[in-house]
Amino acid sequence: MSLAAITATVKPLAAAPAESNNFITRQKQFIQTLFNRGDYFNCIAETRRLLAFSPDIQRRDAYLYFIEVNYYLGGQYRTVIGHLSAASGPADMPSRLLLARAYAADGRTADGLRVVQNTDYHAAGAFSSDVLMRAVELHVLESHYDGALAELSRYEDATRFSADFAGIRLSLEGYKNIRTRSRTAAAAMSAMLPGVGQLWAGRPLDAIISLASVAALAAGSAVMFDRGRRQAGFTLGFFAALFYAGNIYGAYNAAAAWNAAREAEFRGAVMKHIPPYDPAKHLVYDELFK
């Protein structure tokens, strides 16, 4: 074979790796652009294309996590749950945090709590504070305020740090001071005098309506009986009894709504101390996109 023929054969072979590297570099840049633009689903497709083109790419696990982050940011929480909850669940901490938060975003806070609950904070290392925040957040969403305080204590025992989360602890300890209304007491009050239970539960307009409707129907019934119109008296009496029972049930519900509103206010105050979850925080940009 002539020297020219050998050279012609070697040049394409030498150019192939360089061309492959150029594609990988361009593809990474394109993926980063899509991600920064918030085009999460095209970002997933192009990342899968990159992995298919280069199956031996370094930090493949980081790209797989990146795909799940895009599903989460795109609102596909059940897809994330389906991918990460398979078998015994994810072993790496960023994926566990992502799974827990996906459960919470899907309205399954109890399942999310089980993912991060009882984590060994000492073994979690650099992720310990992130795990703590998500565990406390999920406890609060479940109204498990004692559980949130217990998580803080476990963290402090494991890491010997406490000052960083003093504000959260102080806020959580206020749950014992939430001003609640007894639903039974509210119902009993309205049983004695229609509308009083609603008034006690912060519903003055409902109280006026309850009192006026029961009183008007009862008075109308009495007038009808006094005039000898027994059938009309029984009819108005029936509706008076119906409105009276509804007034008691309404007082019970008014107290429940009062308690829910006070607890929501308390939860909101606690949540101000908890940084929002950012799954992209654990992306290693230099390794993914360089």
C-alpha positions in Angstrom: 0.0 0.0 0.0 1.3 3.4 -0.9 2.1 6.1 1.7 -0.7 8.3 0.2 -3.2 5.5 0.7 -2.1 4.9 4.3 -2.4 8.6 5.1 -5.8 8.8 3.5 -7.0 5.9 5.8 -5.5 7.3 9.0 -6.8 10.9 8.7 -10.5 9.9 9.0 -9.7 7.6 12.0 -7.8 10.4 13.7 -10.6 12.9 13.0 -13.3 10.7 14.4 -12.5 11.1 18.1 -12.0 14.9 17.7 -15.4 15.2 16.0 -17.0 13.1 18.7 -15.5 15.3 21.4 -16.8 18.4 19.6 -20.3 16.9 19.5 -20.2 16.2 23.2 -19.0 19.7 24.0 -21.7 21.3 21.8 -24.4 19.0 23.2 -23.4 20.0 26.8 -23.6 23.6 26.0 -26.9 23.1 24.3 -28.3 21.3 27.3 -27.1 24.0 29.7 -28.8 26.6 27.5 -32.1 24.7 27.6 -31.9 24.3 31.4 -31.2 28.0 32.0 -34.1 28.8 29.7 -36.4 26.5 31.8 -37.1 24.2 28.8 -37.0 21.1 31.0 -38.5 18.5 28.8 -36.3 19.3 25.8 -33.4 19.3 28.3 -34.4 15.7 29.3 -34.5 14.6 25.7 -31.1 16.1 24.8 -29.5 14.7 28.0 -30.7 11.3 27.1 -29.3 11.8 23.6 -26.0 12.7 25.1 -26.0 9.6 27.2 -26.9 7.4 24.3 -24.1 8.9 22.2 -21.6 8.5 24.9 -22.6 5.6 27.2 -19.2 5.7 29.0 -19.4 9.4 29.8 -17.9 10.4 33.2 -20.3 11.0 36.1 -23.2 9.3 34.3 -25.0 9.1 37.7 -24.8 13.0 37.9 -26.6 13.2 34.5 -29.3 10.7 35.6 -29.9 12.9 38.7 -30.0 15.9 36.4 -32.7 14.3 34.4 -34.8 13.7 37.5 -34.2 17.4 38.5 -35.7 18.4 35.2 -38.7 16.2 35.7 -39.2 17.7 39.2 -38.9 21.3 37.9 -41.3 20.5 35.1 -43.9 19.4 37.7 -43.7 15.7 36.9 -43.5 14.6 40.5 -45.0 11.2 40.0 -42.4 10.4 37.3 -39.7 11.3 39.8 -41.3 9.1 42.4 -41.7 6.2 40.0 -38.0 6.4 39.0 -36.5 7.0 42.4 -38.7 4.8 44.6 -37.9 1.6 42.8 -36.4 -1.2 44.8 -35.0 0.1 48.1 -34.9 3.7 46.9 -31.9 5.9 46.1 -28.7 5.5 48.0 -27.2 9.0 47.3 -28.4 11.8 49.5 -29.4 14.3 46.7 -31.7 11.8 45.2 -33.2 10.9 48.5 -33.9 14.6 49.1 -35.4 14.9 45.7 -37.7 11.9 46.2 -38.9 13.2 49.6 -39.7 16.6 48.1 -41.5 15.0 45.1 -43.7 13.0 47.5 -44.5 16.3 49.3 -45.2 18.1 46.1 -47.6 15.3 45.1 -49.5 15.7 48.4 -47.9 12.6 50.0 -46.0 14.2 52.8 -46.1 11.2 55.1 -44.3 9.1 52.4 -41.8 11.9 51.9 -41.1 12.0 55.6 -40.4 8.3 55.7 -37.6 8.9 53.1 -35.6 11.3 55.2 -36.8 10.5 58.7 -34.3 9.0 61.1 -31.3 9.9 58.9 -27.9 9.5 60.5 -26.9 13.2 60.5 -23.3 12.4 61.3 -23.1 10.1 58.3 -24.9 12.6 56.0 -21.9 14.9 56.2 -22.2 17.9 54.0 -25.9 17.1 53.3 -26.9 17.0 57.0 -28.4 20.5 57.2 -30.3 20.0 53.9 -31.7 16.7 55.3 -32.7 18.5 58.5 -34.5 21.3 56.7 -36.5 18.8 54.5 -37.3 16.6 57.5 -38.5 19.6 59.6 -40.5 21.0 56.6 -42.3 17.7 56.2 -43.0 17.3 59.9 -44.5 20.8 59.9 -46.6 20.0 56.8 -47.9 17.0 58.7 -48.5 19.1 61.8 -46.0 17.0 63.7 -44.4 19.9 65.6 -43.0 17.6 68.3 -41.4 15.5 65.6 -39.8 18.6 64.0 -38.4 19.6 67.4 -37.1 16.0 67.9 -35.3 16.2 64.5 -33.6 19.4 65.5 -32.5 17.7 68.8 -31.1 14.7 66.9 -29.2 17.0 64.5 -27.7 19.0 67.4 -26.7 15.8 69.2 -25.0 14.5 66.0 -23.3 17.6 64.8 -22.9 19.7 68.0 -24.4 22.7 66.1 -27.4 24.5 67.5 -27.1 28.2 67.0 -27.7 27.9 63.2 -31.3 26.8 63.8 -32.2 28.6 67.0 -34.8 30.7 65.1 -36.6 27.6 63.8 -36.6 26.0 67.3 -38.0 29.1 68.9 -40.7 29.4 66.3 -41.7 25.7 66.5 -41.9 25.8 70.3 -44.7 28.3 69.9 -47.1 25.6 68.7 -48.3 25.1 72.3 -49.6 28.7 72.2 -51.8 28.3 69.2 -55.2 29.8 70.1 -57.7 27.1 69.4 -61.4 26.8 69.9 -63.1 23.7 71.2 -65.5 22.4 68.6 -67.6 20.7 71.2 -67.7 23.8 73.3 -68.7 25.9 70.3 -71.5 23.4 69.4 -72.7 23.5 73.0 -72.8 27.3 73.1 -75.0 27.4 70.0 -77.2 24.7 71.4 -77.9 27.0 74.4 -78.3 30.1 72.3 -78.2 29.9 68.5 -75.2 31.8 67.0 -73.1 32.1 70.1 -70.7 29.3 69.1 -70.2 31.0 65.7 -69.6 34.3 67.4 -67.0 32.7 69.7 -65.3 31.1 66.6 -64.9 34.5 64.9 -67.9 34.3 62.6 -70.2 37.2 63.6 -72.2 37.3 60.4 -72.9 33.5 60.7 -73.9 34.1 64.3 -76.5 36.8 63.3 -77.9 34.6 60.5 -78.2 31.6 62.8 -79.9 33.5 65.6 -82.3 35.4 63.2 -83.3 32.3 61.2 -84.0 30.1 64.2 -85.7 32.9 66.2 -87.9 33.9 63.2 -89.0 30.4 62.4 -89.7 29.5 66.0 -91.7 32.7 66.5 -93.6 32.1 63.3 -94.4 28.6 64.5 -95.7 29.9 67.8 -97.8 32.5 66.1 -99.4 29.9 63.8 -100.2 27.6 66.7 -101.7 30.6 68.7 -103.9 31.3 65.7 -105.0 27.7 65.5 -103.2 27.0 62.2 -101.6 23.9 63.4 -100.4 22.6 60.1 -98.5 25.8 59.3 -97.2 25.8 62.9 -95.9 22.2 62.6 -94.2 23.1 59.2 -92.5 26.2 60.6 -91.6 24.3 63.7 -90.0 21.6 61.6 -87.9 24.1 59.8 -87.0 25.8 63.1 -85.7 22.5 64.4 -83.8 21.9 61.2 -82.2 25.3 61.3 -81.4 24.9 65.0 -79.6 21.6 64.3 -77.8 23.2 61.4 -76.8 26.1 63.7 -75.1 23.6 66.1 -73.3 21.8 63.3 -72.3 25.2 61.9 -70.8 26.2 65.2 -68.8 23.0 65.3 -67.5 23.7 61.8 -66.8 27.3 62.6 -64.5 26.3 65.4 -62.8 23.7 63.2 -62.2 26.5 60.6 -60.9 28.8 63.3 -58.4 26.2 64.4 -57.3 25.4 60.8 -56.7 29.1 60.1 -54.7 29.6 63.3 -52.6 26.5 62.5 -52.0 27.8 58.9 -50.8 31.1 60.3 -48.4 29.2 62.6 -47.2 27.0 59.8 -46.5 30.0 57.6 -44.5 31.6 60.4 -42.4 28.5 60.8 -41.9 28.1 57.1 -40.3 31.5 56.9 -37.3 30.1 58.7 -37.0 27.1 56.4 -35.2 27.7 53.1 -37.1 26.6 50.0 -36.0 23.4 48.4 -33.8 23.8 45.3 -32.9 20.5 43.6 -30.5 22.2 41.3 -28.4 23.1 44.4 -26.8 19.7 44.2 -25.9 19.7 40.5 -22.2 19.7 39.8 -22.2 22.2 36.9 -18.5 22.1 36.3 -18.6 18.4 35.8 -21.8 18.3 33.8 -21.3 21.2 31.4 -17.5 21.8 31.0 
